[in-house]
Structure formats: structure tokens, C-alpha cells
Amino acid sequence: MAENFENLQCWQVCNELKTYIKEKILPSLPKSERFELYSQLLRASRSATANIAEGWGRYHYKENIKFLLNARGSIAEILDHTLEAKAWDYISDEILQNVRHQTESCIKLING
């Protein structure tokens, strides 16, 4: 077992995605989306890493699985919100492809 959830590869990759969203997507959203899409993306990205950490902290296999499933759901939510951001021309194709790649990596690692 990892010494700390920060050592888990799935947490590290999801944390990189969270940072990417904060640096590349959130600043490009218009102020009219501040309490809508912006908030949803921010919460989903935080939820992914938080659920991995909480599952790790439970020390019980079945509880950990439940939290990993929640994290996987948050990652899927991130992709959905990013698809919406692209549809509304808030982000570029390149950013969408980067998020798509990162979310695929996150899900593969969470699936273990």
C-alpha cells in the first residue's frame, strides 16, 4: 500500500488534470459562466482527487472501490463539461484533445 495517497499514480495524474483545468480552461471561460460551467469544472476536478484520497484513507478495500468509482464519475464529468466548453467556443480543439487524453489516462489508472 502507498505510504500516502500523494504517491498513488492515479492521484498524481488526476492532480495534473486539475492543475491543467485551473491554468488552461478556467481563465478562458467568460464571466457569465462563473457560477455555472466554471464552478462545475472546478468542483469536478477537485472531487476526483479528493475521492481518491478519501478512499485511500478508509483502509478498507470495498470502501476504497466506492470512492474510486466516484472519482471515475468526476473524471467523466470533467470531459462532459470540457465538451460543452468547446461547443460554446470557450476553448480550442487542442485543449479539448489534451483533456480527452488526460481523462483517458486518469480512468485507466483508476480502473487499475
DSSP file (Angstrom, degrees, kcal/mol; ACC not computed):
  #  RESIDUE AA STRUCTURE BP1 BP2  ACC     N-H-->O    O-->H-N    N-H-->O    O-->H-N    TCO  KAPPA ALPHA  PHI   PSI    X-CA   Y-CA   Z-CA
    1    1 A M              0   0    0      0, 0.0     2,-0.0     0, 0.0     0, 0.0   0.000 360.0 360.0 360.0 142.7    0.0    0.0    0.0
    2    2 A A        -     0   0    0      1,-0.1     3,-0.1     3,-0.0     6,-0.1  -0.315 360.0-130.1 -63.2 144.2    1.2    3.5   -0.8
    3    3 A E  S    S+     0   0    0      1,-0.2     2,-0.3     2,-0.1    -1,-0.1   0.800  91.7   3.1 -63.7 -30.8    2.7    5.4    2.1
    4    4 A N  S >  S-     0   0    0      1,-0.0     3,-2.2     0, 0.0     4,-0.3  -0.980  76.1-112.6-154.3 150.3    0.4    8.4    1.3
    5    5 A F  G >  S+     0   0    0     -2,-0.3     3,-1.5     1,-0.3     6,-0.3   0.782 113.5  69.6 -60.0 -25.0   -2.3    9.0   -1.3
    6    6 A E  G 3  S+     0   0    0      1,-0.3    -1,-0.3     5,-0.1     6,-0.1   0.726  93.3  58.3 -64.2 -20.4    0.0   11.5   -3.0
    7    7 A N  G <  S+     0   0    0     -3,-2.2     2,-0.3     4,-0.1    -1,-0.3   0.565  81.4 105.4 -84.6  -9.6    2.2    8.5   -4.0
    8    8 A L    <>  -     0   0    0     -3,-1.5     4,-2.3    -4,-0.3     3,-0.2  -0.572  68.1-144.0 -73.7 128.3   -0.7    6.9   -5.9
    9    9 A Q  H  > S+     0   0    0     -2,-0.3     4,-2.5     1,-0.2     5,-0.2   0.871  99.9  55.7 -61.4 -37.0   -0.2    7.3   -9.7
   10   10 A C  H  > S+     0   0    0      1,-0.2     4,-2.0    99,-0.2    -1,-0.2   0.898 109.0  47.1 -64.2 -38.6   -3.9    7.7  -10.2
   11   11 A W  H  > S+     0   0    0     -6,-0.3     4,-2.5     2,-0.2    -2,-0.2   0.919 111.5  51.8 -66.5 -42.5   -4.0   10.6   -7.8
   12   12 A Q  H  X S+     0   0    0     -4,-2.3     4,-2.0     2,-0.2    -2,-0.2   0.915 112.0  44.8 -60.9 -44.8   -0.9   12.2   -9.4
   13   13 A V  H  X S+     0   0    0     -4,-2.5     4,-1.9     2,-0.2    -1,-0.2   0.895 114.3  48.8 -69.5 -39.3   -2.4   12.1  -12.9
   14   14 A C  H  X S+     0   0    0     -4,-2.0     4,-2.3    -5,-0.2    -1,-0.2   0.861 109.7  53.0 -66.8 -34.8   -5.8   13.4  -11.7
   15   15 A N  H  X S+     0   0    0     -4,-2.5     4,-2.2     2,-0.2    -2,-0.2   0.882 106.6  52.3 -66.6 -38.0   -4.0   16.2   -9.9
   16   16 A E  H  X S+     0   0    0     -4,-2.0     4,-2.4     2,-0.2    -2,-0.2   0.900 109.4  49.9 -62.6 -40.3   -2.2   17.1  -13.1
   17   17 A L  H  X S+     0   0    0     -4,-1.9     4,-2.6     2,-0.2    -2,-0.2   0.914 108.7  52.2 -63.6 -43.0   -5.5   17.3  -14.8
   18   18 A K  H  X S+     0   0    0     -4,-2.3     4,-2.2     1,-0.2    -2,-0.2   0.911 111.1  47.1 -59.0 -43.3   -6.9   19.5  -12.0
   19   19 A T  H  X S+     0   0    0     -4,-2.2     4,-2.4     2,-0.2     5,-0.2   0.901 110.5  52.4 -65.6 -41.5   -3.9   21.9  -12.5
   20   20 A Y  H  X>S+     0   0    0     -4,-2.4     4,-3.2     2,-0.2     5,-0.7   0.919 110.0  48.8 -60.6 -44.4   -4.4   21.9  -16.3
   21   21 A I  I  X>S+     0   0    0     -4,-2.6     5,-2.6     1,-0.2     4,-1.4   0.922 112.2  48.7 -61.3 -44.6   -8.0   22.8  -15.9
   22   22 A K  I  <5S+     0   0    0     -4,-2.2    -1,-0.2    -5,-0.2    -2,-0.2   0.885 121.4  34.6 -63.3 -39.2   -7.2   25.6  -13.4
   23   23 A E  I  <5S+     0   0    0     -4,-2.4    -2,-0.2    -5,-0.1    -1,-0.2   0.838 130.4  25.1 -87.5 -34.1   -4.5   27.0  -15.7
   24   24 A K  I  <5S+     0   0    0     -4,-3.2    -3,-0.2    -5,-0.2    -2,-0.1   0.737 127.9  27.6-107.3 -27.1   -5.8   26.5  -19.2
   25   25 A I  I >X<S+     0   0    0     -4,-1.4     3,-1.4    -5,-0.7     4,-0.7   0.875 110.2  55.7-105.4 -52.7   -9.6   26.3  -19.1
   26   26 A L  G >4<S+     0   0    0     -5,-2.6     3,-1.2     1,-0.3    -4,-0.1   0.875 106.4  52.4 -55.2 -42.4  -11.0   28.2  -16.2
   27   27 A P  G 34 S+     0   0    0      0, 0.0    -1,-0.3     0, 0.0    -2,-0.1   0.777 106.3  55.8 -65.2 -22.2   -9.3   31.5  -17.2
   28   28 A S  G <4 S+     0   0    0     -3,-1.4    -2,-0.2    -4,-0.1    -3,-0.1   0.561  85.5  99.5 -87.6  -7.0  -10.7   31.2  -20.7
   29   29 A L  S << S-     0   0    0     -3,-1.2     5,-0.0    -4,-0.7    56,-0.0  -0.564  79.5-112.2 -79.7 142.4  -14.4   31.0  -19.6
   30   30 A P    >   -     0   0    0      0, 0.0     3,-2.0     0, 0.0     8,-0.2  -0.293  25.0-110.7 -70.8 159.1  -16.5   34.1  -19.7
   31   31 A K  G >  S+     0   0    0      1,-0.3     3,-1.8     2,-0.2     4,-0.3   0.794 115.7  68.4 -59.9 -28.2  -17.6   35.8  -16.5
   32   32 A S  G 3  S+     0   0    0      1,-0.3    -1,-0.3     2,-0.1     3,-0.2   0.705 100.1  49.8 -65.3 -17.5  -21.2   34.8  -17.4
   33   33 A E  G X >S+     0   0    0     -3,-2.0     5,-2.1     1,-0.2     3,-1.3   0.327  78.4 108.1 -98.6   5.5  -20.1   31.2  -16.7
   34   34 A R  T < 5S+     0   0    0     -3,-1.8     5,-0.3     1,-0.3    -1,-0.2   0.861  90.0  29.3 -53.9 -42.2  -18.5   32.0  -13.4
   35   35 A F  T 3 5S+     0   0    0     -4,-0.3    -1,-0.3    -3,-0.2    -2,-0.1   0.314 129.2  40.3-103.8   8.7  -21.2   30.3  -11.3
   36   36 A E  T <>5S+     0   0    0     -3,-1.3     4,-2.5     3,-0.1     5,-0.2   0.504 126.3   7.0-115.8 -97.2  -22.1   27.7  -13.9
   37   37 A L  H  >5S+     0   0    0      1,-0.2     4,-2.8     2,-0.2     5,-0.3   0.899 129.2  54.0 -61.9 -43.4  -19.5   25.9  -16.0
   38   38 A Y  H  ><S+     0   0    0     -5,-2.1     4,-2.4     1,-0.2    -1,-0.2   0.945 112.6  43.7 -54.5 -51.4  -16.6   27.4  -14.2
   39   39 A S  H  > S+     0   0    0     -6,-0.6     4,-2.6    -5,-0.3     5,-0.2   0.896 113.2  51.4 -64.0 -41.7  -17.9   26.1  -10.8
   40   40 A Q  H  X S+     0   0    0     -4,-2.5     4,-2.4     2,-0.2    -1,-0.2   0.920 112.1  45.9 -63.4 -44.5  -18.8   22.7  -12.2
   41   41 A L  H  X S+     0   0    0     -4,-2.8     4,-2.4     2,-0.2     5,-0.2   0.922 113.8  48.9 -64.1 -44.5  -15.4   22.1  -13.7
   42   42 A L  H  X S+     0   0    0     -4,-2.4     4,-2.0    -5,-0.3    -2,-0.2   0.932 113.8  45.3 -62.3 -46.3  -13.6   23.3  -10.6
   43   43 A R  H  X S+     0   0    0     -4,-2.6     4,-2.4     1,-0.2    -1,-0.2   0.898 112.8  50.3 -66.7 -40.5  -15.7   21.1   -8.3
   44   44 A A  H  X S+     0   0    0     -4,-2.4     4,-1.9    -5,-0.2    -1,-0.2   0.911 111.3  48.7 -64.7 -40.9  -15.4   18.0  -10.5
   45   45 A S  H  X S+     0   0    0     -4,-2.4     4,-1.2     1,-0.2    -1,-0.2   0.885 114.6  45.2 -67.7 -36.7  -11.6   18.3  -10.8
   46   46 A R  H  X S+     0   0    0     -4,-2.0     4,-2.2    -5,-0.2    -1,-0.2   0.869 109.7  56.2 -70.9 -36.2  -11.4   18.7   -7.0
   47   47 A S  H  X S+     0   0    0     -4,-2.4     4,-2.7     1,-0.2     5,-0.2   0.869 100.7  58.4 -64.4 -37.8  -13.8   15.9   -6.4
   48   48 A A  H  X S+     0   0    0     -4,-1.9     4,-1.7     1,-0.2    -1,-0.2   0.960 113.3  36.1 -59.4 -53.4  -11.7   13.4   -8.4
   49   49 A T  H  X S+     0   0    0     -4,-1.2     4,-2.4     1,-0.2    -1,-0.2   0.874 116.3  55.0 -69.6 -35.8   -8.5   13.8   -6.3
   50   50 A A  H  X S+     0   0    0     -4,-2.2     4,-2.7     1,-0.2    -1,-0.2   0.897 107.7  49.4 -64.8 -39.7  -10.5   14.2   -3.1
   51   51 A N  H  X S+     0   0    0     -4,-2.7     4,-2.6     2,-0.2    -1,-0.2   0.885 110.2  50.3 -68.1 -37.8  -12.3   10.9   -3.7
   52   52 A I  H  X S+     0   0    0     -4,-1.7     4,-2.3    -5,-0.2    -2,-0.2   0.937 113.5  46.5 -62.6 -45.2   -9.1    9.1   -4.4
   53   53 A A  H  X S+     0   0    0     -4,-2.4     4,-2.0     2,-0.2    -2,-0.2   0.918 113.4  48.0 -63.2 -44.2   -7.6   10.5   -1.2
   54   54 A E  H  X S+     0   0    0     -4,-2.7     4,-0.7     2,-0.2    -1,-0.2   0.912 111.2  50.1 -66.4 -41.1  -10.7    9.6    0.9
   55   55 A G  H >X S+     0   0    0     -4,-2.6     3,-1.0     1,-0.2     4,-0.5   0.913 110.1  51.0 -61.3 -42.4  -10.8    6.1   -0.5
   56   56 A W  H >< S+     0   0    0     -4,-2.3     3,-0.9     1,-0.2    -1,-0.2   0.892 107.9  54.0 -60.2 -39.9   -7.1    5.6    0.3
   57   57 A G  H 3< S+     0   0    0     -4,-2.0    -1,-0.2     1,-0.2    -2,-0.2   0.606  94.0  69.9 -73.3 -11.9   -7.8    6.9    3.9
   58   58 A R  H << S-     0   0    0     -3,-1.0    -1,-0.2    -4,-0.7    -2,-0.2   0.734  82.6-152.9 -80.3 -22.0  -10.5    4.3    4.5
   59   59 A Y    <<  +     0   0    0     -3,-0.9     2,-0.4    -4,-0.5    -3,-0.1   0.663  59.8 107.9  59.7  17.9   -8.2    1.3    4.6
   60   60 A H     >  -     0   0    0     -5,-0.4     4,-2.8     1,-0.1     5,-0.2  -0.990  67.3-140.5-129.5 127.7  -10.9   -1.0    3.5
   61   61 A Y  H  > S+     0   0    0     -2,-0.4     4,-2.3     1,-0.2     5,-0.1   0.884 100.0  45.9 -53.0 -50.5  -11.0   -2.5    0.0
   62   62 A K  H  > S+     0   0    0      1,-0.2     4,-1.6     2,-0.2    -1,-0.2   0.878 114.5  47.7 -67.1 -37.0  -14.7   -2.2   -0.6
   63   63 A E  H  > S+     0   0    0      2,-0.2     4,-1.8     1,-0.2    -1,-0.2   0.909 110.2  53.3 -67.5 -40.6  -14.9    1.4    0.7
   64   64 A N  H  X S+     0   0    0     -4,-2.8     4,-2.3     1,-0.2    -2,-0.2   0.916 106.0  53.3 -59.2 -43.7  -11.9    2.3   -1.4
   65   65 A I  H  X S+     0   0    0     -4,-2.3     4,-2.4     1,-0.2    -1,-0.2   0.908 105.4  54.6 -58.2 -43.5  -13.6    0.9   -4.5
   66   66 A K  H  X S+     0   0    0     -4,-1.6     4,-1.7     1,-0.2    -1,-0.2   0.912 110.9  44.7 -57.8 -44.0  -16.7    3.1   -3.8
   67   67 A F  H  X S+     0   0    0     -4,-1.8     4,-2.3     2,-0.2    -1,-0.2   0.850 110.3  54.2 -72.4 -33.6  -14.6    6.2   -3.7
   68   68 A L  H  X S+     0   0    0     -4,-2.3     4,-2.4     2,-0.2    -1,-0.2   0.880 107.3  51.6 -66.0 -36.3  -12.6    5.3   -6.8
   69   69 A L  H  X S+     0   0    0     -4,-2.4     4,-2.1     2,-0.2    -2,-0.2   0.891 109.0  50.6 -65.3 -38.8  -15.9    4.9   -8.7
   70   70 A N  H  X S+     0   0    0     -4,-1.7     4,-2.0     2,-0.2    -2,-0.2   0.907 109.9  50.3 -63.3 -41.0  -16.9    8.3   -7.5
   71   71 A A  H  X S+     0   0    0     -4,-2.3     4,-2.1     2,-0.2    -2,-0.2   0.913 108.5  52.0 -63.0 -42.6  -13.6    9.7   -8.8
   72   72 A R  H  X S+     0   0    0     -4,-2.4     4,-2.2     1,-0.2    -1,-0.2   0.897 108.2  52.1 -61.1 -40.1  -14.1    8.0  -12.1
   73   73 A G  H  X S+     0   0    0     -4,-2.1     4,-2.1     1,-0.2    -1,-0.2   0.890 108.0  51.3 -62.2 -39.5  -17.5    9.7  -12.3
   74   74 A S  H  X S+     0   0    0     -4,-2.0     4,-2.1     2,-0.2    -2,-0.2   0.878 108.0  52.1 -65.7 -37.6  -15.9   13.1  -11.6
   75   75 A I  H  X S+     0   0    0     -4,-2.1     4,-1.9     2,-0.2    -2,-0.2   0.918 109.4  49.1 -64.6 -42.7  -13.4   12.5  -14.4
   76   76 A A  H  X S+     0   0    0     -4,-2.2     4,-2.3     1,-0.2    -2,-0.2   0.891 109.3  53.6 -62.5 -38.2  -16.2   11.7  -16.9
   77   77 A E  H  X S+     0   0    0     -4,-2.1     4,-2.6     2,-0.2    -1,-0.2   0.889 104.8  54.7 -62.7 -39.8  -18.0   14.8  -15.7
   78   78 A I  H  X S+     0   0    0     -4,-2.1     4,-2.3     2,-0.2    -1,-0.2   0.928 108.5  48.2 -59.2 -45.9  -14.8   16.9  -16.5
   79   79 A L  H  X S+     0   0    0     -4,-1.9     4,-2.5     1,-0.2    -2,-0.2   0.925 111.0  51.1 -62.2 -43.5  -14.8   15.5  -20.0
   80   80 A D  H  X S+     0   0    0     -4,-2.3     4,-1.9     1,-0.2    -2,-0.2   0.931 111.7  46.2 -59.5 -46.6  -18.5   16.3  -20.4
   81   81 A H  H  X S+     0   0    0     -4,-2.6     4,-2.3     1,-0.2    -1,-0.2   0.858 111.8  52.3 -65.4 -34.7  -18.0   19.9  -19.2
   82   82 A T  H  X S+     0   0    0     -4,-2.3     4,-2.2     2,-0.2    -1,-0.2   0.884 106.3  53.2 -69.5 -37.9  -15.0   20.3  -21.5
   83   83 A L  H  X S+     0   0    0     -4,-2.5     4,-2.4     2,-0.2    -2,-0.2   0.897 110.0  49.1 -60.6 -40.1  -17.0   19.1  -24.5
   84   84 A E  H  X S+     0   0    0     -4,-1.9     4,-1.8     2,-0.2    -2,-0.2   0.919 108.1  53.0 -64.5 -43.6  -19.5   21.8  -23.6
   85   85 A A  H  <>S+     0   0    0     -4,-2.3     5,-3.1     1,-0.2     6,-0.8   0.886 111.5  46.6 -59.5 -39.0  -16.8   24.5  -23.3
   86   86 A K  H ><5S+     0   0    0     -4,-2.2     3,-1.9     3,-0.2    -1,-0.2   0.912 108.1  55.4 -68.9 -42.2  -15.6   23.5  -26.8
   87   87 A A  H 3<5S+     0   0    0     -4,-2.4    -2,-0.2     1,-0.3    -1,-0.2   0.830 110.2  46.6 -59.9 -31.9  -19.1   23.5  -28.2
   88   88 A W  T 3<5S-     0   0    0     -4,-1.8    -1,-0.3    -5,-0.1    -2,-0.2   0.313 117.0-116.5 -92.4   8.1  -19.5   27.1  -27.0
   89   89 A D  T < 5S+     0   0    0     -3,-1.9    -3,-0.2    -5,-0.1    -2,-0.1   0.807  78.3 127.3  61.5  32.8  -16.1   28.1  -28.4
   90   90 A Y  S   <S+     0   0    0     -5,-3.1     2,-0.3    -6,-0.2    -4,-0.2   0.739  73.4  29.1 -85.2 -25.2  -14.6   28.8  -25.0
   91   91 A I  S    S-     0   0    0     -6,-0.8    -2,-0.1    -9,-0.1     2,-0.1  -0.879  84.7-108.0-132.6 163.3  -11.6   26.5  -25.6
   92   92 A S     >  -     0   0    0     -2,-0.3     4,-2.1     1,-0.1     5,-0.1  -0.359  30.3-109.7 -86.2 166.8   -9.6   25.3  -28.6
   93   93 A D  H  > S+     0   0    0      1,-0.2     4,-2.7     2,-0.2     5,-0.2   0.883 119.3  57.5 -59.3 -39.3   -9.6   21.9  -30.2
   94   94 A E  H  > S+     0   0    0      2,-0.2     4,-2.3     1,-0.2    -1,-0.2   0.912 106.4  46.8 -61.3 -43.9   -6.1   21.4  -28.8
   95   95 A I  H  > S+     0   0    0      2,-0.2     4,-2.5     1,-0.2    -1,-0.2   0.919 111.9  51.2 -65.7 -42.4   -7.2   22.0  -25.2
   96   96 A L  H  X S+     0   0    0     -4,-2.1     4,-2.8     1,-0.2    -2,-0.2   0.923 110.6  48.6 -59.6 -43.8  -10.1   19.6  -25.7
   97   97 A Q  H  X S+     0   0    0     -4,-2.7     4,-2.5     2,-0.2    -1,-0.2   0.882 110.0  52.0 -65.3 -37.4   -7.8   16.9  -27.0
   98   98 A N  H  X S+     0   0    0     -4,-2.3     4,-2.5     2,-0.2    -1,-0.2   0.922 112.3  45.3 -62.9 -43.5   -5.4   17.4  -24.1
   99   99 A V  H  X S+     0   0    0     -4,-2.5     4,-3.1     2,-0.2     5,-0.3   0.915 111.3  53.1 -66.6 -42.0   -8.3   17.0  -21.6
  100  100 A R  H  X S+     0   0    0     -4,-2.8     4,-2.0    -5,-0.2    -2,-0.2   0.929 111.8  45.7 -58.2 -45.6   -9.6   14.0  -23.5
  101  101 A H  H  X S+     0   0    0     -4,-2.5     4,-2.1     2,-0.2    -2,-0.2   0.927 114.6  47.4 -62.7 -45.9   -6.1   12.4  -23.3
  102  102 A Q  H  X S+     0   0    0     -4,-2.5     4,-2.5     1,-0.2    -2,-0.2   0.895 111.1  50.4 -65.8 -40.0   -5.7   13.2  -19.6
  103  103 A T  H  X S+     0   0    0     -4,-3.1     4,-2.6     2,-0.2    -1,-0.2   0.893 109.3  51.9 -66.9 -37.2   -9.2   11.9  -18.7
  104  104 A E  H  X S+     0   0    0     -4,-2.0     4,-2.3    -5,-0.3    -1,-0.2   0.917 110.8  48.4 -61.8 -42.4   -8.5    8.7  -20.5
  105  105 A S  H  X S+     0   0    0     -4,-2.1     4,-2.2     2,-0.2    -2,-0.2   0.919 111.4  50.1 -63.3 -43.6   -5.2    8.3  -18.6
  106  106 A C  H  X S+     0   0    0     -4,-2.5     4,-2.7     1,-0.2     5,-0.2   0.940 111.7  47.2 -59.9 -48.4   -7.0    9.0  -15.3
  107  107 A I  H  X S+     0   0    0     -4,-2.6     4,-2.6     1,-0.2    -1,-0.2   0.898 110.2  52.4 -64.4 -40.6   -9.7    6.5  -15.9
  108  108 A K  H  X S+     0   0    0     -4,-2.3     4,-0.8     1,-0.2    -1,-0.2   0.921 113.1  44.8 -60.3 -43.0   -7.3    3.8  -17.0
  109  109 A L  H  < S+     0   0    0     -4,-2.2     3,-0.4     2,-0.2    -2,-0.2   0.893 112.7  50.1 -70.1 -39.2   -5.3    4.3  -13.8
  110  110 A I  H  < S+     0   0    0     -4,-2.7    -2,-0.2     1,-0.2    -1,-0.2   0.899 107.0  54.9 -64.5 -39.2   -8.4    4.4  -11.6
  111  111 A N  H  <        0   0    0     -4,-2.6    -1,-0.2    -5,-0.2    -2,-0.2   0.739 360.0 360.0 -66.2 -21.0   -9.6    1.2  -13.2
  112  112 A G     <        0   0    0     -4,-0.8    -3,-0.1    -3,-0.4    -1,-0.1   0.444 360.0 360.0  69.6 360.0   -6.3   -0.3  -12.1
